[in-house]
Amino acid sequence: MEKLLVENIAPSIRASNTHLQTFTFTKVDMGEKPLKVIGVKVHTGLNKKQILLDLNISYVGDVQIDVEVKKFFCKAGMKGMQLHGMLRVILEPLIGDVPIVGALTMFFIRRPTLDINWTGMTNLLDIPGLSSLSDTMIMDSIASFLVLPNRLLIPLVPDLHEAAQLRSPIPRGVVRVFLREAKDLQSKDKYIKGMIEGKSDPYAVVRVGTQVFTSKVIDEDLNPKWNEMYEFIVHEVPGQELEVELFDKDPDQDDFLGRMKLDFGEVFKARVLEEWFPLQDGGRARVLLRLEWHTLMSDISKLEQVLQWNKTISSKPEPPSAAILVVYLDRAQELPLKKASKEPNPMVQLSVQDVTRESKVVYNTSSPVWDDAFRFFLQDPTTEDIDIQVKDDNRQTTLGSLTIHLSRLLSADNLVLDQWFQLENSGLNSRIYMKLVMRILYLDAPEVCLNTRPCPPGNLNVTEGAYVGSSVDRPPRPTKASPDAEFGTESVIRIHLLEAENLIAKDNFMGGMIKGKSDPYVKVRLGGQKFRSRVIKEDLNPRWSEIYEVIVSNVPGQDVEFDLYDKDVDKDDFLGRCKIPLRRVLSQKFVDEWLPLEDVKSGRLHVKLECLPPTPSAAELEQVLMVNSLIQTPKSEELSSALLSVFLDRATDLPLRKGSKPPSPYASLSVRGVSYKTKVSSQTAEPVWNEAFSFLLKRPHAESLELQVKDDGHTLGSLSLPLEQLLSAEGLVLDRWFQLNNSGPAIQVLMRVQLGVLISQHSGVEALHAGAGEENEEASQKGSETELYIREDGDSGSTQELRQRLPQASRSAEWPWSFLPEREQQRLLFINLELSNSPLGQMSLTVWYNMDARKLIVIIHACRNLKSGTKDTPDPYVSLILLPDKSRVTKRKTTVRKKTHNPEFNEKFEWDLTLDDAQRRKLEAYIKNSVSFMSRGEPIGKVHIDLSQKDLSQGAPQWYDLKDDKTSS
C-alpha cells in the first residue's frame, strides 16, 4: 500500500491540478490491524500459465497517513481507513523454479467501498482551485487507482521481460454502449418551497471502473433523449460491470435520480442487448440502453465491413472506432546527450489523432527502460499514424522522433510489430524498442449485413403512415414534387481558421518558476457541427490555415463559436473563446477580423468567414474547381464546389410483404460516404415522406446520389443518379418520377434534385476569365475559330487525324484537367496548339501567392509537343528551382510520366516565403527526360519566370514556350 501511495497515487495527484505540484506523503504508517480475507475463490484463467484468486477482503485499520502541499504550507492526513471489496490476484507467469510464480498482479474488478477519517481536510480544501472538491470526490479518486484497467504488479523474479504485458494485457473485448433515453424520471426541481412542482435537468454518468463518461444535460425533461455512444475496454468477463447513474443538474448540488448496474457477462452472451433497465432508487424511472460486444480480431478479414458499418452509425460525442492499438514501450538506446555531455532524463509522448499519452521519466540515462503500455482507439487504421516524441523531462528538448503509419500493422503477422525502430532527428545509433498490437473491433451479430446496410436499431423514428384507402379514393398522382418555400435556401459558411497571437503560456515548469509556452488548438462550433484543429506545438502565435464548411439556414440565434485550448496530457487548459453572430456573416457575406479572446488576459484569433449562396450556373463550375485547388490547404479537407439539395416527396406501388401485408418503408440517401435516412412510413405501399436533405459536393462530375428504399432492412428498390446529369439540366434541376432498380416497373419515387455552385468572391484569387498570356492576344488576331488536327495518341500531323474546331471562347478556359470529364480534358489539353512556333514544346503552369497561408504556390499542369533528343518517346518530368537559391531547400520535382510527348502532371508545390521575398525570386522550371535511376535527366527545355514582373495575385494558368537550356534568360 505504501508503494502504491508513493509511486502511483502521489504523481497522479500532482499532475491533476497545478496547485498540487508540491503534494507529497510525509508519513505512511499502515498501523497494526491486519487485513482480513473473508472468502477466497480459486480458478484457472484464460490459459494454463496463470492462476486466479478472488479475495473478498475487509480492512478496518488504524492507518495514519500525513500529506503536505509545501507551496501553500498546508498539512492534512487520514487517521483510520476502511476498505471492503473483491480483490483479484493473478499468479502469472508460472515458472519451473522457485518461487514458481514470476509475478503477482492485483486489482479490484469493481470499485471498492472506501471510507477515510480525514484530519485537516478543511486546510486542504482552502487551497485555490480545490474549493470545488469534496471529501467524497477525493475518496472516489483514490479508489479509482485500485480498479481496472489499473493494475498493481509485483515482480517476484529479476528481469521480468513480460512486465508491460502483465500490467496492461490485451483486452477481452470492447463494449459499445448506446445511451438512448430515459422515461418517468422523478421531478427534483420544486419552487415556492415545494408548492409548485417543476421538472428535472437530467444527465447520465456512465462508468466502467475508471472509464467514465458524462452525457449532455437535457433541460426540463422527465423523458430525456440523449442518443449518445461510448466505448469501453473490458478485461474481465464475467466480473466487470456497467454502472449508469442519473442526476438532476442544479447550480449547487446535483440531485440523484437513480442507477442501474449490469455485469458484462450478460452482454458477452447476448452479443447485442437492447432493453429498458429499471433504475434503483428512482421510482418508476427506467433507461433504454443498447449494448454491443465487439470481439477483438487479429486479422483484417472483417476490417472493410467494419469501416462500412461504422459509416452508417450516427454517434455522438465521438465517431465509432474500428480498432484498438496497444503500444508496449520497452526501451531506447544511445539517445543524444544534453549540453555539457550530461545524461538526459528521457520520457516519451505518444499521439494518435488528438489523443496523447506520456510515459514516466527515467532519470540520468541515455538508454532508458520504461516498460510501459498505452491503449488507443482507432477510427480508421488504414489512414491513421502514431507520432512518437522522445523528450527530456522538461518537455522542451526533443531527443528523437518517429512516425509510424498504422497501415504497416495491417500487413504484419497477427497485426503485431515487435522490433527496434530507428529514431529520426536524433543520434546516428539512437533507436527505440516497441511492440505494437492492433485488434479489429468486430460485432458478430446477425443484424450486421453489409449488403443491405441497415440502419442501427433505435435511429428510426416511426410515424403514422401515408394515405391508406381504396384506389377509388386515392388523389391524382402529382407530376412534380412539392417542397416548402424554405427548400434550397441554405447557404454554405466557409470558415478560415488562420492564426492567433499573444496566447497565454500554460506550460510552466518547476512550480511556475520557468515559463513555458502552450500547445494550442481550436474547437469550432456552428449549426450543431463541431470541428477541431490540429495542435501546434509550443507556440503562442500559432498558424493553422485550416478551412471548414458548414451548411446553414437562416435560423435566428446561431453563432460561430471558437474555443482555444492548450493540449496537455491530462486536462487541457483553457486559452480563451470568441464568437461571431451567424446573421452578421449571412448579411455581410464576408467577415475578416481579429477577434479578441474572452475570459483570458490576452490573445486574439484571426478568422475569415464567407457565406457562399448556391448559384445555378454550370458555366462557373470549372473556375470554382480551379480556385479551390489554389486555396486548398494541406491540413484541410478538399473544398466543396457545389451544394446538392434533395427533396424526397413520395414513392408508389412498393411491393407487399409476405402474407400481403403492406411494408413500413423508409429511404436512405447517400453521396460519397455522407448518408441520411427518412422517417418510417408505417404499413403502406404509398409512403409520403416530404423530407429534404443537403450534401456538400467536391467534384459533381464524378459523384452520384445513391438512394435505397427499405423495409426492415430489406431493400425494396434502389437508384443511382449520376450528378453529371444535373449539369446539363435546365436550371441545374431535375424534378420528376424516378424508376427504381431491382424492383417492379411501377415502383418509382418522386423527387426534386437541384444543384448550386459555390462561388467564392473573396478567395484571394483574381477572376480567371481574363486571357492567360500573350498567346491569347495572338489568337484573337487569327479569327474566331481555329482548325486543329489531332491524332488519338495526341500528336498533330497525319492525314488520319481527328478534326476538331475550337471556338475562340474556349481558349481561356485552361483549368487543371484532373477536375474535368475526360472529353473536356482532351479538348482543353490541345487549346491553342497551332498558335505557338516553339520548336521544343510548351509548359502550362500556375504561379500564385496565397496571402492567407503566406506561401508561394506553383502548379505544374502539363506539357505539350515535347521534342526529344533521341528517337525514343521521352519519360518527362519537371524540376523546379527558386533563384538565386540553388540549394536543396528550394528544389522541387514532379513524378516521371512514361512514354509521352504530352505529359499531364497537375502537381502542386509550396514554398514558405513572404510576399516581398517571393517577388525577389526567379523561377526556373526544367523539363527533363528521365534516362536511368542513377543519372541526371536529359534536358529538353526550360521556362524562366521573373516573379518581380508577374502579378502573383492572379493565379491564372498559362502556357509558356520552352527555351533551350543553354539559352541565357
WOVEN-V252446 format. One record per helix or strand of 3 or more residues. SS is the DSSP state (A for helix, B for strand). FROM is the first residue (numbers start at 1). TO is the last residue. If there is no record, write none. Layout:
# WOVEN-V252446
SS | FROM | TO
SS | FROM | TO
This chain:
# WOVEN-V252446
A | 2 | 16
A | 18 | 20
B | 23 | 29
B | 36 | 44
B | 51 | 69
A | 70 | 72
B | 74 | 91
B | 103 | 108
B | 113 | 119
A | 121 | 125
A | 135 | 144
B | 152 | 155
A | 163 | 167
B | 173 | 183
B | 201 | 208
B | 211 | 214
B | 225 | 234
B | 241 | 248
B | 255 | 263
A | 264 | 270
B | 272 | 278
B | 286 | 297
A | 303 | 311
B | 323 | 333
A | 339 | 341
B | 345 | 352
B | 355 | 358
B | 369 | 378
B | 385 | 392
B | 398 | 405
A | 407 | 410
A | 413 | 415
B | 416 | 422
B | 431 | 442
B | 491 | 501
B | 519 | 526
B | 529 | 532
B | 543 | 552
B | 559 | 566
B | 573 | 581
A | 582 | 588
B | 590 | 596
B | 604 | 615
A | 618 | 631
B | 642 | 652
B | 664 | 671
B | 674 | 677
B | 688 | 697
A | 700 | 702
B | 704 | 711
B | 714 | 722
A | 724 | 727
A | 730 | 732
B | 733 | 739
B | 748 | 758
A | 774 | 781
B | 785 | 790
B | 802 | 807
A | 808 | 812
A | 817 | 819
A | 822 | 829
A | 833 | 835
B | 842 | 850
B | 855 | 864
B | 876 | 883
B | 904 | 912
A | 915 | 919
B | 922 | 929
B | 938 | 946
A | 947 | 949
B | 958 | 961
